[in-house]
Amino acid sequence: MEFVEYADSEMMMIDLADRLASELRAAIAADGRASLAVPGGTTPGPVFDTLSAISLDWDKVHVMLTDERWVPESSERSNTGLLKRRLFTGEAARAHYLPLYAEAECPEEKLDELQAQLAPHLPLSVVLLGMGADMHTASIFPGADRLDAALNGDETLVAMRAPGAPEPRITLSAKVLQDSMRRHIVIIGAEKRAALEKAQSLSPEEAPVAAVLKGATVHWAES
Ligand SMILES: O=C(O)[C@H](O)[C@@H](O)[C@H](O)[C@H](O)COP(=O)(O)O
């Protein structure tokens, strides 16, 4: 694991966007196309703002979420809504979106359909992840109902219900995340830095982010 510390989060977001763009260009040069997975939540918005303005062959890029809350796009909690507002605009409007949500009461009803859409775009070329102070990443939460399947199973997508998550989640499995050789984790603040340090000595069951640290680059700023 590489740890990169920045003087402030603004510099971090710009540098991270540039790195992601470079890695997407490299994947396109090597394979003729690229696939990118990004998180939702409150941290990555500024990365998307910068990345969306960068010129590259976005029409050769397929983008998916690392995880989604099982809510319609119109919900303010929708990660899809976040991407459509802040990533799929400007240059990146030409990218192709692979959804992790479809209209249904619960994610289990749509798992097969959604997984089939993702399959042609795996392994992922580039992955950006967030992390919670509880050391979850994507929607792989400690104490979640299908934590073992998400950490140790062969499924691409796992439906999760976790203590503290207001709605059902759907998440890429640790296997899918580990299969990407270009993996970045972006965190802000002293609490998350301490949680990341703690996670390095815990099991993935206790600290799910531990399952994706090997080979990852962690980007951190105090604020
Ligand atoms: O749906 C989500 O919330 C994200 O996809 C999730 O994986 C996020 O990366 C962590 O929960 C950290 O969230 P913050 O960046 O808001 O702290």
The ligand as an ORCA input file, in Angstrom:
! r2SCAN-3c Opt
* xyz 0 1
  O     -22.490      5.110     -0.980
  C     -21.509      5.604     -0.394
  O     -21.579      6.281      0.645
  C     -20.118      5.426     -0.947
  O     -20.088      4.801     -2.159
  C     -19.299      4.771      0.106
  O     -18.600      3.664     -0.309
  C     -18.338      5.828      0.606
  O     -17.136      5.793     -0.132
  C     -18.060      5.659      2.070
  O     -19.302      5.447      2.722
  C     -17.405      6.934      2.600
  O     -18.346      7.969      2.435
  P     -17.938      9.508      2.622
  O     -17.002      9.825      1.497
  O     -19.254     10.246      2.532
  O     -17.284      9.612      3.977
*
